[in-house]
Every structure is written in C-alpha cells, then in structure tokens.
Amino acid sequence: MYGFEALTFNIHGGYLEAIVRGYRSGLLTAADYNNLCQCETLDDIKMHLSATEYGSYLQNEPSPLHTTTIVEKCTLKLVDEYKHMLCQATEPLSTFLEYITYGYMIDNAVLIVTGTLHERDVQELLEKCHPLGMFDSIATLAVAQNMRELYRLVLVDTPLAPYFSECITSEDLDDMNIEIMRNTLYKAYLEDFYNFCQKLGGATAEIMPDLLAFEADRRAVNITINSIGTELTRDERRKLYSNFGLLYPYGHEELAVCEDIDQVRSAMEKYPPYQSIFAKLSYGESQMLDKAFYEEEVKRLCLSFEQQFHYAVFFAYMRLKEQEIRNLMWISECVAQNQKSRIHDSVVFIF
Amino acid sequence: MSGQGQRLNVVPTVTMLGVMKARLVGATRGHALLKKKSDALTVQFRAILKKIVSTKESMGEIMRNSSFALTEAKYVAGDNIKHVVLESVKSASLRVRSRQENVAGVKLPRFEHFVDHGAGDAKSDLTGLARGGQQVQACRVAYVKAIEVLVELASLQTSFLTLDEAIKTTNRRVNALENVVKPRLENTINYIKGELDELEREDFFRLKKIQGYKKREIERQELAAKMFSEEQQAEKISLKKGISINSAHNLLEVGGGKDEDIIF
C-alpha cells in the first residue's frame, strides 16, 4: 500500500534507516574532495582523511603509505558498516541487504573458479576476494573440476543456486565461457532482485526497480560496446541483456545488431534519459562514457534519499560509498603517480 | 715502458731478417685494420648511446602513461580487475626472442618481441564485458607499448655493454701492436741488420787482410824470382868463363853428403 509506510515502517526499519542516514552524512563532500585534490603526497591525503570518518581506520598505518592500503582500509570501513546494519536487521530488510552483496559473491566465485582453472593457490585467491562477497563454503570452490561438480558441491547451498540454471548447460569451463557465465549470473541476479523488490511493495517497489533498471540498461550498453569486434555472437549478446529496464525489449533488439559506437549512440538517442548522457560525448569517443554513467547513477542514488520509509536508501548508500572509495582510489593514484592534472577527470562529486 | 728497448732473441741470419720484415709488414697492416675496426665500433657505440638516452626518456613517459591507464581501468572496472586479469592468464602471449647481429665483426645480441597467438589471446577480449572493457583494452595497449620500449632498451643496453668490451679489446690490441710488438720487431730488425753489417765488416776486414798477405806473398815471390833470375844470369856468365859457381858451391856443400864413387 503505497503512501502509508509512515505508519508502520519505523517499527522495524526506523532504527536502521536512521543509522544509514547518519552514515550518509559522513560521506565526503565537495570541500573534502577539493582538499584532497590539493594534496602533494599520500601522507597529506592520510592527514586529510583522518579528519573525516576514515580517521580511525588510517591512523595506524606506517608511514610509507601505499594506495592499495588506503583503498583496503576504506573498504574495510564499508564492510564494518554493512555488517553492523545486517546484524540489526529483521526480515525482509535482512534479505534485502543480503541481496546487495550477491553481486560481489558472483565476482568472487568466478575469480576462484578462474584461478583454480589456472592452478593458482587457493589461499592467495581467497585473499583477493571482495570481503562483502564472502560466503562460508567459498574455499571449496577450488575443488571443483567442471560446472556440474561446482554446482553440486558448492553452489547449491548458496543463495546463488537459482542463477545457475541459465548457464548450467555449458559443460566446459574455459575462459570465454567464464566471462559469459559471470554476465549470465549477474543478469539472473538483477532479475531476481528486481522481482524481489516488486514483491516488497510500497515505496521500495517504486524506487528500487528504477535504480535497477538503470543498472540493467547501463550493463546492456557496456556489453554492446565492449563486445564490438570480439567473438561474441549477436545471439549470445542478446542473452546477456536483462529482461527489464527502459531498453527492454526494443532497445535490446537495436543494440544486439550494433556494430560500432555510432550505431549504439543512434539507438540510445531514442530514450531521453540516455540521450543526455550521450550528448556529452563527442562523436566516436567512448572513453568518457563510463564516467558519464557513474555521474548519472550518483544523481539517481542521491535522489533516493529524498524519500523516507523505504529500503532503497540502503542500496543507495552502499553504492555511494563504493563510488567514494573509487574517488579516493583515483585521487591517491593521481597523487602517487604525479598526474595531478588528470585528477579532475574522473572524480564524481557526490553532493 | 719496459718493452721499448727489447728485442727478440733470434739468430741474426738473413732468413731471419726476411722473416722479421714479413712480420713487421703483417703487424703494420694488422695495426691499420684494427684501428679502422676500432673507429667503426666507436661510431656505432656513440649512435647506440644516443639512442639509449632518447629511449630511456621516452620509457619514463610511456611507463607513466601505462600506470595511469591501469588506474583508469581500475576506476571503471572495479578494484579487483587486476586480480581477475592475473588469474585468467595461462601463458604469456607476448614473447621475446634473441638473435645475433653482426656489427663490424662483433656479434651483438638483439631482442625482439613477437606475439604468440596460440596462447589464448582472444579470450581476454571479453574482460570487463559489463563495465570497463574499453579501459582494460586501452590499458593493454599501453602496456604492450611499454613492453616494446623495454625490450628495445634491453637490447640496446646489452649491445652497449658488448660493444664496450669489444672496443676495449680492440684498443688494447691496437695499443699493444703500436707500442710493444712493432718496436720489438723494429729493434730486432735493427739488431739483425747491425749484426749482419758487423759480420760483413768482419768478412771484409778478413778479406782485406788476406788480400794483404797474398799481396806480400806475391811480392816476396817476385823478389825471390828476381833474385833467382839474377843468379842464373851470373851463373851463365861464369860458365862462359869456365867456372860453375853454383856447382862449386854445391860441391862444397854437398861434400858432406854421400857420394858413391868416393870411398873415403
């Protein structure tokens, strides 16, 4: 019943919504970013960050600081916040929060499978996994030799099990199929998440599908552009597009037959929200497309905070935090590599 | 230098002189050739040095660009794109092979890279399919360029070192020829010539001496012959007068000797 969440939401979700809004106010502002962009060395960055919410995490790092350390610690903060929220949550919020991490789980699973295929050490692979995507039986992925075993031994117990029905048909685990497998899984995940949100009803069912649709469309465009000129056939490309979103189904038809970027652009220009993105790019250039997408995403995520009593704020917060960590990584790398002139190319201001 | 005044210990004969002269000619020609070789090598050396300097400068720039391309890829495709790519590699598709090049007689190693298509090149095209694929490919291109520059730099540096060695050796040989071998040979030749001259002088002197003796001998004989002929003349005259001076003389002298006719 849309519109009446104010009556009942705060019973179960009020505390966590307040927490997440608190976290959101701790995100770095434009002024912080300006300060960070002025830094000359990584130690300056550390000093500036210690004045923000990241202070306690970076304090104890020894002096020759590395960019990867900064990123690690920031991710650690994100993980801590997430875990805090997860353990305070009740149904259905806890399921919702878990859904957010399935994307990372897919990445981790694919990473371990690829690594095992090329005979790498399991412990090393585990260290490289994203902390938000860890699940208990992840180490046993290394034992599997082909898809069926993989599914039977490990994945059937994880929440990822239903996503595998679409790609269980391929028996071989070679490199081409792994990337397709990853994208097929992600497509199934997005659709599942979409349906779940619809079921939740209320404001969540209004806002989340919008955000997820943007994600699906963005992936469709990226897949199209990145598969131009590769061995990916049109049908395979079609299969990787999600079954929802602004582009479904007609946009997908057009994208599936695109062979270069200008065709993609002409296909996209029929949809007003994406037309404005593509208008920022000059002809033939696609380097800035990713940044334009990030900016658009951030805009939409911020808008979701305008409404109250829905779960999309959690999703939005996680994504915004990810973007912030990306910004920090970019700034630290530019400072460390002495490329200060390029720093403003890719920093997306959140507020 | 200790070698200046030395010479080889040889028997100072004419053949030896011929041999030494031949060796000197050989040494001179060798010296000229080696000097030319050294000059050619030095020219190459300088050229390589210049190329090394310019390549190193460009390498700094290129490495910077490739690191930055990696950062861009990480930004767009997520931080663990590095791990994803690393884990999906089986064997290197960009390889280096070395071959020998002959520069002015010196064998220089040269490295060149080639792409081994069999090692699964195409599959990495799909990395970052959903996001960041473009940046990953750009990063790849940047790093391939960096590898090219590095391979070239490596090959230049090894050539540099090898050439350096070769030039040092050649110069050592040139100097050795110039300052040790040739003077020694020249000294030996001079010594042999000196010895031969001395022998000739000795011979000459001996000849002269013997000529002197022979001359005196002839003079003596002439004198004796002259005296004899004078005696003969006197005998002839005395015989005419009925006296044989010679035989008178002879009789008296021979008297002490055995005469069969005379018993007592």
Interface residues (C-beta under 8 A of the other chain):
Chain A: V71 T75 D107 V110 L111 T114 G115 H118 R120 L125 K128 C129 H130 D174 D175 M176 I178 E179 I180 R182 N183 Y186 R218 R219 N222 I223 I225 N226 S227 G229 T230 E231 L232 L240 S286 Q287 L289 D290 K291 I325 R326 M329 W330 E333 C334 Q337 N338 Q339 R342 S346
Chain B: R64 S67 F68 T71 E72 K74 Y75 V76 G78 D79 N80 H83 V84 E87 S88 V89 K90 G120 A122 K123 S124 D125 L126 T127 G128 L129 A130 R131 G132 G133 Q134 Q135 A138
